[in-house]
Amino acid sequence: MNPFDELVEEVKERFLDVRKSHDWDHTWRVLNLCLHIGEKEGADLEILKLAALLHDIGREEQDINNGKVCHAQRGGEIARELLEKHGYSPEIMERVAHCIETHRFRGDKKPRSKEARVLYDADKLDAIGAIGIGRAFVFAGEVGARVHNKGVDLGKTRSYSREDTAYREFMVKLRQVKDRMLTEEGKRIARDRHRYMVDFFDRLNREVEGEI
């Protein structure tokens, strides 16, 4: 078994008990998106494969601590350890760690490399569109949130609470994603996924008011 396949098996084991909104399926979708966008953008696909595989490796610690630990920062640290363990060079370790440390939407570190920008876009794209809506409802269920609250007060509600609904996530974050894309292919995909979300939540708001 080659080093990448060995790494895949170890990472899959680490995702067995994580919240399903950020599970192995999410990681694999992001990896596939990275390869698609990376090919269009002329990025280093080997670096992208490793970065996508490890981008949420610190997520469990963030979830356990209700967001007090930054999974991107912690993920970069864990990624270095795992890559060294599996025989990757210091140069690869640092290039991959930079992608991971800068992929967070709410983070203050900016993606500098082409590979980091591709990972950023791929991760955000999996948060919008049909799959993004599904993940938002899964996360809301994980933290015990309501199904929906059309009148949610964004200024008086907080994450990981009863009001942290899928609609709140759309209002706080997801509707901004299309304007934060960093690659041309990411922007193209985001426009279509954004329209789908807008239509969905518009219909949801009408349905809860009893409209047919």
Z-matrix of the N, CA and C atoms (Angstrom, degrees):
N
C 1 1.463
C 2 1.535 1 109.07
N 3 1.339 2 116.69 1 132.91
C 4 1.465 3 119.75 2 -179.05
C 5 1.531 4 110.91 3 -77.98
N 6 1.356 5 117.58 4 165.81
C 7 1.472 6 120.33 5 -176.22
C 8 1.524 7 114.42 6 -56.86
N 9 1.345 8 117.99 7 -36.73
C 10 1.464 9 119.96 8 -179.37
C 11 1.525 10 110.82 9 -67.04
N 12 1.315 11 117.02 10 -44.93
C 13 1.468 12 120.21 11 179.42
C 14 1.525 13 111.43 12 -64.08
N 15 1.326 14 116.51 13 -37.05
C 16 1.463 15 120.49 14 176.09
C 17 1.528 16 110.27 15 -63.07
N 18 1.330 17 115.34 16 -41.69
C 19 1.458 18 120.56 17 179.28
C 20 1.526 19 110.82 18 -64.91
N 21 1.331 20 116.69 19 -41.04
C 22 1.468 21 121.02 20 177.73
C 23 1.522 22 110.42 21 -56.46
N 24 1.311 23 116.74 22 -47.13
C 25 1.461 24 120.36 23 -178.30
C 26 1.524 25 111.77 24 -62.94
N 27 1.331 26 117.01 25 -40.07
C 28 1.467 27 119.75 26 179.53
C 29 1.520 28 111.22 27 -67.95
N 30 1.325 29 116.62 28 -40.93
C 31 1.467 30 120.18 29 -179.55
C 32 1.525 31 110.44 30 -66.56
N 33 1.324 32 117.78 31 -41.21
C 34 1.462 33 120.97 32 178.46
C 35 1.526 34 110.74 33 -57.81
N 36 1.301 35 117.20 34 -40.23
C 37 1.464 36 121.21 35 178.33
C 38 1.519 37 111.32 36 -61.84
N 39 1.315 38 116.46 37 -37.67
C 40 1.462 39 121.00 38 -178.28
C 41 1.522 40 112.48 39 -71.10
N 42 1.339 41 116.84 40 -18.02
C 43 1.462 42 120.51 41 -177.68
C 44 1.534 43 113.08 42 -97.45
N 45 1.305 44 117.80 43 4.65
C 46 1.463 45 120.21 44 -175.94
C 47 1.524 46 112.92 45 -62.29
N 48 1.334 47 117.57 46 -36.68
C 49 1.467 48 120.87 47 -173.19
C 50 1.522 49 114.14 48 -111.45
N 51 1.325 50 118.30 49 12.97
C 52 1.456 51 119.98 50 -178.44
C 53 1.527 52 110.50 51 -82.37
N 54 1.324 53 116.25 52 165.47
C 55 1.466 54 120.48 53 175.89
C 56 1.525 55 109.89 54 -61.26
N 57 1.312 56 115.56 55 141.42
C 58 1.460 57 120.85 56 -171.12
C 59 1.523 58 113.68 57 -71.62
N 60 1.316 59 117.92 58 -15.14
C 61 1.461 60 119.57 59 176.63
C 62 1.523 61 111.45 60 -71.87
N 63 1.331 62 116.89 61 -20.30
C 64 1.468 63 120.98 62 178.68
C 65 1.534 64 109.24 63 -132.02
N 66 1.306 65 116.75 64 49.72
C 67 1.456 66 121.11 65 -173.83
C 68 1.535 67 111.45 66 -95.49
N 69 1.322 68 115.20 67 -167.70
C 70 1.452 69 120.66 68 -179.10
C 71 1.528 70 111.63 69 -61.09
N 72 1.328 71 117.43 70 -36.00
C 73 1.469 72 119.89 71 179.44
C 74 1.526 73 110.92 72 -59.76
N 75 1.339 74 115.86 73 -41.88
C 76 1.470 75 120.09 74 177.40
C 77 1.525 76 109.92 75 -61.33
N 78 1.322 77 116.85 76 -46.09
C 79 1.464 78 120.83 77 -179.88
C 80 1.527 79 110.71 78 -58.36
N 81 1.323 80 117.54 79 -43.71
C 82 1.457 81 120.83 80 -177.74
C 83 1.529 82 111.72 81 -68.72
N 84 1.342 83 116.95 82 -36.03
C 85 1.468 84 119.05 83 176.19
C 86 1.527 85 110.71 84 -65.14
N 87 1.321 86 116.31 85 -42.04
C 88 1.467 87 120.22 86 179.12
C 89 1.527 88 110.11 87 -63.64
N 90 1.317 89 116.73 88 -40.38
C 91 1.463 90 119.88 89 178.61
C 92 1.529 91 110.23 90 -60.13
N 93 1.316 92 117.16 91 -45.57
C 94 1.466 93 120.04 92 179.82
C 95 1.526 94 112.13 93 -65.08
N 96 1.335 95 116.86 94 -39.37
C 97 1.462 96 119.93 95 176.06
C 98 1.522 97 111.15 96 -64.22
N 99 1.334 98 116.31 97 -39.16
C 100 1.470 99 120.53 98 178.33
C 101 1.525 100 110.94 99 -59.81
N 102 1.316 101 116.56 100 -43.22
C 103 1.458 102 119.78 101 -179.63
C 104 1.527 103 111.07 102 -65.62
N 105 1.335 104 116.27 103 -39.12
C 106 1.469 105 120.11 104 178.15
C 107 1.526 106 111.16 105 -65.33
N 108 1.324 107 116.67 106 -52.90
C 109 1.466 108 120.48 107 -177.91
C 110 1.524 109 110.30 108 -68.36
N 111 1.335 110 116.42 109 -41.48
C 112 1.458 111 120.30 110 -177.91
C 113 1.508 112 112.68 111 -60.66
N 114 1.323 113 117.55 112 -37.69
C 115 1.461 114 120.76 113 177.37
C 116 1.519 115 110.52 114 -65.55
N 117 1.328 116 116.82 115 -41.00
C 118 1.473 117 120.96 116 177.95
C 119 1.527 118 111.57 117 -64.43
N 120 1.336 119 116.13 118 -35.80
C 121 1.461 120 121.56 119 -173.87
C 122 1.530 121 113.39 120 -93.01
N 123 1.335 122 117.01 121 -5.31
C 124 1.453 123 120.08 122 -179.88
C 125 1.523 124 113.41 123 72.94
N 126 1.317 125 117.14 124 34.82
C 127 1.469 126 121.66 125 -179.26
C 128 1.528 127 110.24 126 -87.08
N 129 1.322 128 115.78 127 167.34
C 130 1.464 129 122.95 128 176.70
C 131 1.529 130 107.73 129 -78.12
N 132 1.314 131 117.17 130 106.20
C 133 1.463 132 121.32 131 -173.04
C 134 1.527 133 112.86 132 -69.77
N 135 1.313 134 118.00 133 -27.41
C 136 1.466 135 119.95 134 178.22
C 137 1.527 136 110.66 135 -68.36
N 138 1.320 137 116.39 136 -43.17
C 139 1.471 138 120.10 137 175.99
C 140 1.525 139 109.73 138 -63.43
N 141 1.322 140 116.59 139 -41.31
C 142 1.463 141 121.03 140 -179.02
C 143 1.522 142 112.10 141 -63.64
N 144 1.322 143 116.81 142 -41.45
C 145 1.466 144 119.97 143 179.39
C 146 1.525 145 110.58 144 -59.53
N 147 1.315 146 116.59 145 -44.33
C 148 1.461 147 120.73 146 -179.53
C 149 1.523 148 111.06 147 -68.25
N 150 1.326 149 116.62 148 -43.07
C 151 1.467 150 120.50 149 -178.76
C 152 1.530 151 111.23 150 -64.78
N 153 1.330 152 116.44 151 -42.37
C 154 1.465 153 120.22 152 179.08
C 155 1.524 154 110.58 153 -65.33
N 156 1.318 155 115.73 154 -42.98
C 157 1.463 156 120.69 155 -179.51
C 158 1.520 157 111.37 156 -58.46
N 159 1.337 158 116.66 157 -37.01
C 160 1.467 159 121.32 158 -172.06
C 161 1.529 160 113.80 159 -105.54
N 162 1.338 161 118.34 160 2.61
C 163 1.461 162 118.77 161 -168.35
C 164 1.529 163 113.86 162 -64.19
N 165 1.325 164 118.35 163 -28.35
C 166 1.469 165 120.77 164 -179.41
C 167 1.534 166 112.37 165 -110.47
N 168 1.307 167 117.06 166 21.10
C 169 1.451 168 120.57 167 -176.08
C 170 1.534 169 112.29 168 -64.68
N 171 1.334 170 116.97 169 -20.23
C 172 1.460 171 120.76 170 177.56
C 173 1.517 172 113.69 171 -98.33
N 174 1.327 173 116.59 172 6.51
C 175 1.464 174 120.95 173 -173.57
C 176 1.525 175 112.71 174 -65.80
N 177 1.319 176 117.63 175 -37.95
C 178 1.456 177 120.01 176 -177.56
C 179 1.528 178 111.21 177 -59.87
N 180 1.324 179 117.04 178 -40.10
C 181 1.464 180 120.22 179 179.33
C 182 1.526 181 111.17 180 -65.30
N 183 1.334 182 117.03 181 -37.32
C 184 1.468 183 120.05 182 177.41
C 185 1.524 184 110.62 183 -65.53
N 186 1.331 185 116.87 184 -43.09
C 187 1.461 186 120.69 185 -178.79
C 188 1.526 187 111.37 186 -66.31
N 189 1.319 188 116.49 187 -42.86
C 190 1.469 189 120.43 188 179.52
C 191 1.526 190 110.66 189 -59.50
N 192 1.329 191 115.57 190 -34.50
C 193 1.465 192 120.72 191 -177.79
C 194 1.528 193 112.94 192 -98.53
N 195 1.349 194 116.23 193 17.76
C 196 1.474 195 121.87 194 178.44
C 197 1.524 196 113.43 195 49.05
N 198 1.322 197 114.82 196 44.24
C 199 1.455 198 120.14 197 173.56
C 200 1.513 199 115.63 198 88.27
N 201 1.310 200 118.83 199 0.61
C 202 1.472 201 120.99 200 -177.60
C 203 1.531 202 112.27 201 -77.92
N 204 1.331 203 116.87 202 -18.80
C 205 1.454 204 122.00 203 174.79
C 206 1.524 205 108.16 204 -105.13
N 207 1.332 206 117.67 205 132.95
C 208 1.467 207 121.29 206 178.41
C 209 1.522 208 108.92 207 -81.21
N 210 1.331 209 116.84 208 115.14
C 211 1.456 210 119.41 209 -176.01
C 212 1.527 211 112.58 210 -68.43
N 213 1.324 212 117.31 211 -25.20
C 214 1.462 213 119.87 212 178.53
C 215 1.528 214 110.58 213 -70.03
N 216 1.322 215 116.49 214 -47.27
C 217 1.455 216 120.35 215 178.54
C 218 1.528 217 111.38 216 -63.55
N 219 1.327 218 115.26 217 -48.07
C 220 1.470 219 119.35 218 179.45
C 221 1.524 220 110.38 219 -65.39
N 222 1.314 221 116.75 220 -35.97
C 223 1.461 222 120.38 221 179.13
C 224 1.512 223 112.56 222 -62.43
N 225 1.331 224 116.42 223 -38.61
C 226 1.453 225 119.86 224 177.24
C 227 1.512 226 111.97 225 -61.56
N 228 1.319 227 116.04 226 -39.76
C 229 1.464 228 121.06 227 179.34
C 230 1.533 229 111.31 228 -65.78
N 231 1.332 230 115.59 229 -46.01
C 232 1.469 231 119.71 230 -179.82
C 233 1.526 232 110.42 231 -66.11
N 234 1.337 233 116.68 232 -38.93
C 235 1.462 234 120.94 233 -179.37
C 236 1.527 235 110.90 234 -60.16
N 237 1.314 236 116.89 235 -43.08
C 238 1.465 237 119.54 236 178.20
C 239 1.530 238 110.67 237 -59.12
N 240 1.317 239 115.73 238 -44.02
C 241 1.474 240 119.96 239 -179.51
C 242 1.524 241 111.20 240 -62.09
N 243 1.336 242 116.97 241 -45.67
C 244 1.463 243 120.47 242 -177.52
C 245 1.527 244 112.03 243 -69.20
N 246 1.320 245 116.44 244 -40.09
C 247 1.460 246 119.48 245 -179.44
C 248 1.526 247 110.85 246 -66.64
N 249 1.316 248 116.97 247 -39.58
C 250 1.460 249 120.13 248 176.36
C 251 1.528 250 110.46 249 -63.29
N 252 1.314 251 115.85 250 -43.08
C 253 1.469 252 121.22 251 179.04
C 254 1.518 253 111.54 252 -57.90
N 255 1.339 254 117.14 253 -37.19
C 256 1.456 255 120.91 254 -176.49
C 257 1.527 256 112.81 255 -95.27
N 258 1.313 257 117.21 256 13.70
C 259 1.456 258 121.43 257 169.57
C 260 1.509 259 117.64 258 86.36
N 261 1.316 260 118.52 259 16.83
C 262 1.462 261 120.56 260 178.39
C 263 1.529 262 110.81 261 -80.63
N 264 1.320 263 115.83 262 153.07
C 265 1.463 264 121.29 263 -175.74
C 266 1.530 265 111.46 264 -74.29
N 267 1.351 266 116.75 265 157.56
C 268 1.475 267 120.06 266 176.45
C 269 1.527 268 112.84 267 -56.64
N 270 1.330 269 117.51 268 -35.95
C 271 1.469 270 120.20 269 179.36
C 272 1.528 271 110.90 270 -63.15
N 273 1.327 272 116.49 271 -46.47
C 274 1.463 273 120.33 272 178.26
C 275 1.522 274 110.41 273 -63.39
N 276 1.312 275 116.84 274 -42.48
C 277 1.468 276 121.24 275 178.96
C 278 1.524 277 111.09 276 -55.10
N 279 1.330 278 116.73 277 -46.35
C 280 1.466 279 120.22 278 -176.75
C 281 1.520 280 111.89 279 -71.57
N 282 1.321 281 117.28 280 -38.27
C 283 1.468 282 119.79 281 178.74
C 284 1.530 283 110.71 282 -64.89
N 285 1.313 284 116.32 283 -42.08
C 286 1.465 285 120.60 284 178.94
C 287 1.526 286 110.33 285 -68.02
N 288 1.338 287 116.83 286 -44.33
C 289 1.468 288 120.63 287 -178.92
C 290 1.528 289 111.11 288 -60.76
N 291 1.335 290 116.98 289 -38.11
C 292 1.473 291 119.10 290 177.91
C 293 1.528 292 110.73 291 -61.74
N 294 1.325 293 117.28 292 -42.80
C 295 1.470 294 120.40 293 178.23
C 296 1.523 295 110.38 294 -58.21
N 297 1.306 296 116.79 295 -45.53
C 298 1.463 297 121.66 296 -176.38
C 299 1.526 298 111.28 297 -68.50
N 300 1.318 299 116.84 298 -43.42
C 301 1.469 300 121.26 299 -176.53
C 302 1.519 301 112.80 300 -68.33
N 303 1.336 302 117.64 301 -18.04
C 304 1.465 303 120.47 302 -176.58
C 305 1.522 304 113.62 303 -113.45
N 306 1.335 305 117.81 304 11.73
C 307 1.471 306 118.84 305 -174.26
C 308 1.524 307 113.47 306 -88.98
N 309 1.319 308 118.03 307 -7.61
C 310 1.466 309 119.99 308 -172.89
C 311 1.532 310 111.73 309 -78.37
N 312 1.336 311 116.67 310 134.45
C 313 1.468 312 122.33 311 -178.98
C 314 1.524 313 111.28 312 -60.87
N 315 1.331 314 116.25 313 -42.14
C 316 1.459 315 120.66 314 -177.70
C 317 1.528 316 112.90 315 -93.12
N 318 1.310 317 117.06 316 8.54
C 319 1.458 318 120.69 317 -178.52
C 320 1.516 319 112.37 318 -78.57
N 321 1.339 320 115.92 319 162.30
C 322 1.464 321 120.17 320 -179.92
C 323 1.524 322 112.58 321 -104.24
N 324 1.337 323 117.85 322 -0.23
C 325 1.457 324 121.55 323 176.49
C 326 1.522 325 109.36 324 -93.84
N 327 1.320 326 116.68 325 133.21
C 328 1.455 327 121.68 326 -174.96
C 329 1.534 328 111.70 327 -98.36
N 330 1.331 329 117.19 328 137.44
C 331 1.470 330 120.54 329 177.18
C 332 1.532 331 110.39 330 -66.05
N 333 1.334 332 116.89 331 123.57
C 334 1.460 333 120.69 332 -178.89
C 335 1.524 334 112.36 333 -99.89
N 336 1.312 335 117.30 334 -35.70
C 337 1.464 336 120.03 335 -176.54
C 338 1.527 337 111.08 336 -88.41
N 339 1.321 338 115.19 337 161.46
C 340 1.466 339 120.28 338 177.07
C 341 1.528 340 110.51 339 -60.09
N 342 1.336 341 116.12 340 -41.05
C 343 1.457 342 120.84 341 -179.19
C 344 1.529 343 111.56 342 -64.99
N 345 1.324 344 116.45 343 -38.33
C 346 1.471 345 120.39 344 178.62
C 347 1.518 346 111.10 345 -65.53
N 348 1.328 347 116.36 346 -38.52
C 349 1.470 348 119.86 347 179.05
C 350 1.528 349 110.83 348 -67.91
N 351 1.317 350 116.76 349 -37.53
C 352 1.462 351 119.77 350 178.12
C 353 1.525 352 110.68 351 -66.17
N 354 1.337 353 117.53 352 -45.24
C 355 1.467 354 120.05 353 178.65
C 356 1.518 355 110.77 354 -61.24
N 357 1.317 356 116.89 355 -42.82
C 358 1.468 357 120.89 356 178.32
C 359 1.522 358 109.96 357 -55.77
N 360 1.316 359 117.25 358 -49.51
C 361 1.463 360 120.76 359 -178.31
C 362 1.528 361 111.72 360 -64.87
N 363 1.320 362 117.05 361 -44.60
C 364 1.463 363 120.19 362 -177.92
C 365 1.518 364 111.39 363 -61.75
N 366 1.315 365 116.88 364 -42.52
C 367 1.461 366 120.70 365 179.50
C 368 1.521 367 111.15 366 -64.38
N 369 1.330 368 117.87 367 -40.70
C 370 1.462 369 121.30 368 179.59
C 371 1.521 370 111.47 369 -70.12
N 372 1.318 371 116.80 370 -35.92
C 373 1.462 372 119.40 371 179.68
C 374 1.521 373 111.48 372 -63.87
N 375 1.313 374 117.76 373 -31.19
C 376 1.459 375 119.75 374 178.29
C 377 1.531 376 111.49 375 -75.62
N 378 1.328 377 116.92 376 -5.37
C 379 1.461 378 121.41 377 177.57
C 380 1.521 379 112.53 378 -97.50
N 381 1.336 380 117.56 379 -4.90
C 382 1.456 381 120.16 380 -178.27
C 383 1.527 382 109.93 381 -126.28
N 384 1.334 383 115.86 382 176.86
C 385 1.450 384 120.41 383 -176.71
C 386 1.523 385 111.25 384 74.35
N 387 1.312 386 117.05 385 -161.87
C 388 1.464 387 121.56 386 -177.84
C 389 1.521 388 111.58 387 -62.19
N 390 1.336 389 116.96 388 -44.90
C 391 1.462 390 119.64 389 -179.69
C 392 1.523 391 110.53 390 -66.65
N 393 1.308 392 117.22 391 -35.62
C 394 1.466 393 120.70 392 178.89
C 395 1.519 394 112.46 393 -64.86
N 396 1.328 395 116.33 394 -40.11
C 397 1.465 396 120.63 395 176.84
C 398 1.526 397 109.63 396 -62.37
N 399 1.339 398 115.83 397 -46.06
C 400 1.456 399 119.58 398 179.20
C 401 1.514 400 111.61 399 -58.78
N 402 1.327 401 116.89 400 -44.93
C 403 1.470 402 120.88 401 -179.48
C 404 1.529 403 111.38 402 -65.95
N 405 1.330 404 116.90 403 -36.17
C 406 1.464 405 120.09 404 179.79
C 407 1.525 406 111.52 405 -64.43
N 408 1.320 407 116.54 406 -38.58
C 409 1.463 408 119.47 407 177.47
C 410 1.528 409 111.21 408 -71.27
N 411 1.326 410 116.58 409 -36.75
C 412 1.468 411 119.44 410 176.38
C 413 1.525 412 110.04 411 -61.72
N 414 1.329 413 117.08 412 -46.30
C 415 1.465 414 120.43 413 -179.67
C 416 1.525 415 110.78 414 -62.58
N 417 1.327 416 116.51 415 -42.39
C 418 1.465 417 119.83 416 178.90
C 419 1.522 418 110.62 417 -58.33
N 420 1.318 419 116.28 418 -41.13
C 421 1.458 420 120.14 419 177.34
C 422 1.520 421 111.94 420 -65.12
N 423 1.312 422 116.43 421 -37.18
C 424 1.462 423 120.81 422 -179.24
C 425 1.523 424 112.37 423 -63.99
N 426 1.336 425 117.02 424 -34.09
C 427 1.470 426 119.87 425 -178.72
C 428 1.522 427 112.14 426 -97.48
N 429 1.340 428 117.46 427 5.11
C 430 1.456 429 120.86 428 176.85
C 431 1.512 430 114.93 429 78.89
N 432 1.322 431 117.21 430 27.50
C 433 1.464 432 120.84 431 -178.86
C 434 1.525 433 111.59 432 -81.39
N 435 1.321 434 115.16 433 163.25
C 436 1.461 435 121.49 434 175.50
C 437 1.528 436 109.94 435 -67.60
N 438 1.339 437 115.48 436 163.18
C 439 1.460 438 119.28 437 176.30
C 440 1.523 439 110.17 438 -66.86
N 441 1.338 440 117.02 439 -43.62
C 442 1.460 441 119.48 440 -176.76
C 443 1.518 442 110.42 441 -161.55
N 444 1.316 443 115.70 442 146.69
C 445 1.458 444 122.79 443 171.79
C 446 1.518 445 107.54 444 -146.81
N 447 1.332 446 114.67 445 98.28
C 448 1.458 447 120.43 446 -176.85
C 449 1.523 448 111.97 447 -58.89
N 450 1.326 449 117.00 448 -33.10
C 451 1.460 450 120.66 449 -175.69
C 452 1.511 451 114.01 450 -97.90
N 453 1.324 452 118.70 451 26.78
C 454 1.458 453 121.16 452 -177.52
C 455 1.531 454 111.28 453 -56.00
N 456 1.332 455 115.95 454 134.31
C 457 1.463 456 122.38 455 178.98
C 458 1.527 457 107.71 456 -93.54
N 459 1.313 458 117.10 457 104.42
C 460 1.461 459 121.07 458 -174.92
C 461 1.522 460 112.51 459 -63.48
N 462 1.321 461 116.22 460 -28.40
C 463 1.462 462 120.27 461 -178.31
C 464 1.519 463 113.61 462 -78.52
N 465 1.329 464 117.00 463 -16.71
C 466 1.465 465 120.10 464 -175.76
C 467 1.530 466 113.01 465 -117.38
N 468 1.314 467 117.50 466 5.93
C 469 1.470 468 120.47 467 179.42
C 470 1.520 469 108.80 468 -115.25
N 471 1.323 470 115.40 469 162.86
C 472 1.464 471 119.43 470 -177.28
C 473 1.533 472 109.97 471 -137.68
N 474 1.312 473 114.32 472 164.10
C 475 1.457 474 120.81 473 178.20
C 476 1.532 475 110.66 474 -67.02
N 477 1.320 476 115.47 475 157.13
C 478 1.469 477 122.92 476 177.70
C 479 1.534 478 111.61 477 59.64
N 480 1.333 479 116.87 478 34.40
C 481 1.462 480 121.55 479 179.68
C 482 1.519 481 110.03 480 -126.67
N 483 1.349 482 116.52 481 177.62
C 484 1.462 483 122.09 482 179.66
C 485 1.532 484 111.41 483 -60.87
N 486 1.317 485 116.63 484 -25.79
C 487 1.465 486 120.12 485 -178.23
C 488 1.525 487 112.88 486 -94.83
N 489 1.328 488 117.34 487 5.82
C 490 1.462 489 119.96 488 -179.25
C 491 1.529 490 110.11 489 -83.29
N 492 1.322 491 114.75 490 63.73
C 493 1.463 492 122.61 491 -176.11
C 494 1.528 493 111.50 492 -79.53
N 495 1.312 494 115.72 493 170.11
C 496 1.461 495 120.36 494 174.93
C 497 1.532 496 110.34 495 -61.02
N 498 1.340 497 116.11 496 -37.55
C 499 1.465 498 119.11 497 179.95
C 500 1.528 499 111.24 498 -67.63
N 501 1.328 500 116.47 499 -38.78
C 502 1.466 501 119.03 500 176.07
C 503 1.527 502 110.77 501 -61.84
N 504 1.319 503 116.84 502 -41.31
C 505 1.461 504 120.73 503 178.18
C 506 1.530 505 110.76 504 -62.99
N 507 1.331 506 115.99 505 -36.97
C 508 1.468 507 119.59 506 175.74
C 509 1.522 508 110.76 507 -63.51
N 510 1.332 509 116.57 508 -45.44
C 511 1.454 510 120.61 509 -177.39
C 512 1.530 511 112.45 510 -69.06
N 513 1.328 512 116.44 511 -38.29
C 514 1.462 513 120.87 512 -176.71
C 515 1.529 514 111.65 513 -79.14
N 516 1.318 515 116.84 514 -41.52
C 517 1.469 516 119.84 515 -170.35
C 518 1.517 517 115.18 516 -127.09
N 519 1.327 518 117.73 517 -53.70
C 520 1.457 519 120.52 518 -164.90
C 521 1.524 520 113.89 519 -63.49
N 522 1.319 521 117.69 520 -34.00
C 523 1.469 522 118.97 521 -179.28
C 524 1.529 523 112.29 522 -71.49
N 525 1.323 524 117.75 523 -12.71
C 526 1.462 525 121.85 524 178.47
C 527 1.520 526 113.01 525 -90.49
N 528 1.321 527 116.13 526 -15.10
C 529 1.465 528 120.09 527 -169.03
C 530 1.521 529 112.98 528 -59.53
N 531 1.317 530 118.35 529 -43.35
C 532 1.468 531 119.70 530 -174.41
C 533 1.526 532 112.39 531 -61.28
N 534 1.315 533 117.07 532 -26.75
C 535 1.467 534 120.51 533 179.57
C 536 1.516 535 113.00 534 -88.09
N 537 1.331 536 116.51 535 0.31
C 538 1.457 537 120.28 536 -179.32
C 539 1.533 538 112.45 537 -111.66
N 540 1.326 539 116.98 538 6.59
C 541 1.460 540 120.07 539 179.20
C 542 1.530 541 110.67 540 -66.70
N 543 1.321 542 115.00 541 148.62
C 544 1.465 543 120.73 542 -174.49
C 545 1.521 544 113.89 543 -113.37
N 546 1.336 545 117.80 544 -10.25
C 547 1.461 546 121.41 545 179.48
C 548 1.523 547 109.56 546 -121.38
N 549 1.315 548 116.14 547 156.32
C 550 1.466 549 119.78 548 -178.78
C 551 1.528 550 111.29 549 -65.72
N 552 1.326 551 117.19 550 -41.45
C 553 1.459 552 119.18 551 179.26
C 554 1.523 553 110.71 552 -68.05
N 555 1.318 554 117.14 553 -36.64
C 556 1.455 555 120.57 554 176.55
C 557 1.518 556 111.62 555 -62.07
N 558 1.317 557 116.25 556 -41.18
C 559 1.462 558 120.70 557 178.89
C 560 1.524 559 110.91 558 -63.40
N 561 1.334 560 116.17 559 -41.25
C 562 1.467 561 120.09 560 -179.22
C 563 1.526 562 111.06 561 -62.52
N 564 1.318 563 116.42 562 -47.78
C 565 1.471 564 120.58 563 -179.21
C 566 1.522 565 110.48 564 -65.87
N 567 1.322 566 116.47 565 -39.15
C 568 1.467 567 120.90 566 -176.13
C 569 1.522 568 112.21 567 -64.64
N 570 1.323 569 117.50 568 -36.65
C 571 1.469 570 119.82 569 -179.10
C 572 1.521 571 111.02 570 -59.48
N 573 1.317 572 117.11 571 -44.25
C 574 1.459 573 121.02 572 -179.07
C 575 1.530 574 111.20 573 -68.55
N 576 1.316 575 116.93 574 -43.71
C 577 1.468 576 120.30 575 -179.76
C 578 1.528 577 111.02 576 -66.44
N 579 1.312 578 116.79 577 -34.62
C 580 1.462 579 120.22 578 178.65
C 581 1.521 580 111.15 579 -63.86
N 582 1.317 581 117.00 580 -45.24
C 583 1.467 582 120.45 581 179.93
C 584 1.525 583 110.56 582 -58.88
N 585 1.315 584 116.37 583 -40.29
C 586 1.467 585 120.50 584 179.86
C 587 1.532 586 110.32 585 -61.53
N 588 1.334 587 117.21 586 -43.99
C 589 1.472 588 120.49 587 -179.66
C 590 1.519 589 112.06 588 -64.55
N 591 1.311 590 116.47 589 -43.47
C 592 1.466 591 120.33 590 -179.63
C 593 1.522 592 110.25 591 -59.20
N 594 1.327 593 116.48 592 -46.31
C 595 1.465 594 120.53 593 178.92
C 596 1.528 595 111.33 594 -62.70
N 597 1.336 596 117.02 595 -40.77
C 598 1.458 597 120.71 596 -178.67
C 599 1.524 598 111.64 597 -63.22
N 600 1.322 599 117.51 598 -50.52
C 601 1.461 600 119.41 599 -176.37
C 602 1.528 601 111.99 600 -72.00
N 603 1.322 602 116.97 601 -27.72
C 604 1.464 603 119.28 602 173.37
C 605 1.524 604 110.16 603 -64.30
N 606 1.325 605 116.31 604 -43.63
C 607 1.462 606 119.93 605 178.32
C 608 1.530 607 110.43 606 -66.73
N 609 1.337 608 117.47 607 -42.70
C 610 1.464 609 120.39 608 179.75
C 611 1.521 610 110.72 609 -58.73
N 612 1.309 611 117.86 610 -44.12
C 613 1.451 612 121.22 611 179.01
C 614 1.523 613 111.83 612 -62.41
N 615 1.323 614 117.18 613 -36.38
C 616 1.460 615 120.01 614 178.02
C 617 1.528 616 111.58 615 -71.82
N 618 1.327 617 116.56 616 -38.24
C 619 1.454 618 119.73 617 -178.86
C 620 1.532 619 112.39 618 -66.18
N 621 1.324 620 117.36 619 -38.53
C 622 1.462 621 118.92 620 -178.48
C 623 1.524 622 111.66 621 -71.23
N 624 1.339 623 115.77 622 -16.11
C 625 1.464 624 119.86 623 174.83
C 626 1.519 625 111.28 624 -89.74
N 627 1.329 626 117.42 625 3.67
C 628 1.452 627 121.27 626 177.17
C 629 1.516 628 114.64 627 88.87
N 630 1.346 629 116.76 628 9.00
C 631 1.446 630 118.91 629 178.25
C 632 1.526 631 109.86 630 -78.30
N 633 1.305 632 115.53 631 148.68
C 634 1.474 633 121.18 632 179.37
C 635 1.517 634 109.33 633 -99.54
